[in-house]
């Protein structure tokens, strides 16, 4: 029997998987101005200069660390869920979100092998790419974004872009129906070479927003940090 994948992948400069209440009704797919047809990028043409600069930085940063605030708005509730923590990324390790400002702290790890949901007591739940077909596309989409592989994004999503160097938006609409159901439409906001916010607009009317604090570029992750916040490979 295949394991079920938690209901949403939230990256951020990469992402997180988390359970989601079932909506009471099926609302129309969420949208945003960035998804206007005129903003769609052609995979056969060069990226806008601002976007090339962003991906150049992502490609060359080996590791990054951010504080974050995650806000989830549910279709069945007027009260958003707010959580805080630390997002860590590494070319060799993938990414992790350590949820610290919550009654149920835990760590979500996403890498080339799949997903780990690690609990404070040391227990963890693992879902491998072999367990669920759409997980491979989800991880490839977000990890290629993390690694600055802009061309690979077109393999998995329609890509949209609008704005200026000071304030820009990148939009992703996954091609795969199962991926689109899990991740929704993805809107990434930034200024200059940096990402400041990631948002998942889900088909059921729910929304997840990840506000990123000041980035620490290329921090050196000690072995104990890799062991605690990633899969633990050296």
N, C-alpha and C positions, 0 to 999 in steps of 0.2 A: 504494500500500500504506500502510495506517495504521501509525503508529509505536506500539509497545507502551508502556503506561504502567508505570513502576516499581511494584513490588508493593504499596506501602502509602502512604497519605496520613496523616502524623502531624502534626497540629496540636497544636498547640498554641496557646494562645489563638489558637492556630492550629495547625501541622501540618508534616509532612515526607514526601516520597516517598523510598523506599529499596528496594533489592532484598532479597529474602527467600529463604532456602533452602526448597525444597519439603519439606513434612512427609511422613513415612513413612506416616502413617495419618490418617484423618479423625476427629478427636475431636468430641464434641458441642459445640455453640456455648457459648462462655464466658459466664458470667453474673456478677452482683454484686447485693448487697442492694438497691441503688438501683432496680433494674429490677422490683421487686415491683409487681404491678398497682395497688395502692393509691397508689403514688407517681407514677403517670402524670398529667401535666398536661393539662387540657382547653384546646385552642387558643381556645375561645370565652370563657374566663374570665380574670380578671386573674392575672398571675404572683404567686407568693409575694413578700412584701415584700423579703426578703433578696435574692432573685434580681433584682427590679426595681432594687435599689441597685447590684448588680454590673453589670447592663447599662447603667445610667445612666452609671457611670464609664467603661465601655468606649466608649460612644457619644461621650463628651466628651474622651477622651484622643486627641490627634492622633497621637502617636507613643509607643512604649514600647520598653524594652530590658531583657532579663533574661539573666543567666548560666543555663545549664541543664546538667543531667546526664541523658543518655538511657540507659536500660537495656532491652535487648531479650532476652527469654527465648524460646528456640526449642524446638519440640516434638521436634527430633532431637538436641538437645544439652543437657547439664546445666550447661554453662558459659555464663552470660549475657554478652552483649556490652555493654560500657560505654563511652560516649563523652561528651565535654563540649564546650561551645561557647557561642555567644551567639545569642539569638533577638532579632530586631528586627522591629517592626511599625510600619506607617504607614498612615493612612487612604488616602493617595494611591498608596502603593507596594505594598500587600499585606504579605507577611511573608517573612522569610528566616531560615534557620537556618545559621549558620556553624559547621561542625564543625571544631574546632581541636585538641582533645585526642585525636587519632587518628592512626594511621599513614597514613591517606589523607584529608587535609583537603580539604573541598569545601564549597560553598554551595548550599543548596536554596532556590529562590525560588518562591513561589506568589502569583499575582495574577490579575486578571480576564482576562488573556489566556491563562493556562495555567501551565506549569511550566518552570523552568530548573534544570538541574544544572550548576553552574559549577565548573570544575577550577582548581587553583592556577596552571597555566601559561597560563590565559586561554581554553582551550577550553571549550565548553559544549554541552550537549544540551538542545534545546528541544522541548517537546510542547505544542501549542496545543489549545484546546478543540475545534477542528474535527477534530483528529487522533483523538480518542477520546471517544465520547459521554458516558461516565460522568464524565469530567473536569469537565464543566460543573457537574454536580450536586455533586461533591466541593468544587470551589472555592467555589461559592455557599454551601454549608453552612458551611464554615470561615470564609470571609471575612465572612459575615453575623454569625457569632459574634464575630469580631474587631471588627467595626464596631458591635456593640451592637444589631443588628437582631433582637431576640428573636422578634418575630412571624414573621419569615421562616424561622426554624428549623423551625416546624411544617409548612412546605411540603415539607421534605426528610426529616424524621425524627419519630419518636415521642419525646417529651421527658418526662423523669422528674426528680424533685427530692425530696431528703430532707435532714434535718439542721436545724441552728440557724444563727444569724448567725455564731457562732464557728467552726463546723465543718459544712460542707455538701457535698453531692454533686449534680452534675447529670449525667444520663445521656441519651445520644442513641442511638437505633436507626434507622439509615437505612432509608427506605422502599424505595429502589431496590436490587435484588438485587446488581447489579454493584458499587455503592457499598459495600454491606454486606460483600461479599467483600473489598474493598480495605481498608476502614477498620475493619471489625468494629463491635462496640459501643464507644462512646466514653464514658469516665467522667472527669469533670472535678471535681477537689476544690479547695476553697478555704476561706478564713476571712475574715470581714468582706467587703470589697468586692474581694478579690484572689484570683486563681487561684494555687494552689501546686503542683498536679500534674495532668497529663493522661495518660490511659491508654487504649490501644487493646486490646480483648479480641477476638482474632481467632478465627474459626470453627475453625481447625485446632489450637487449643490454645496458640498463641503469644501473647505479650503484649509490648507496648511501653509503657514508662513514661517520661514526661518530667517530671523534678523541676525546678521553677523556683526560682531564687534571688530575691533582693530586686529588685523592679521599679524601674526608673528611668522616671518618668513624664515625658512630653513632652520628651525630649531633642531638641535641634536637630541634625538630620542635615545635615552639610555636603555640598555637591555631590559631593565625592569619595567620601563614604560611600554616598550614593545610587547612584553609579556602580558601586561595588564590591559592594554587598550587595543591591541591587535591580536591576530591569531597566535602570535608568539614566535614566528619564524625569525631566524637570525639574518 
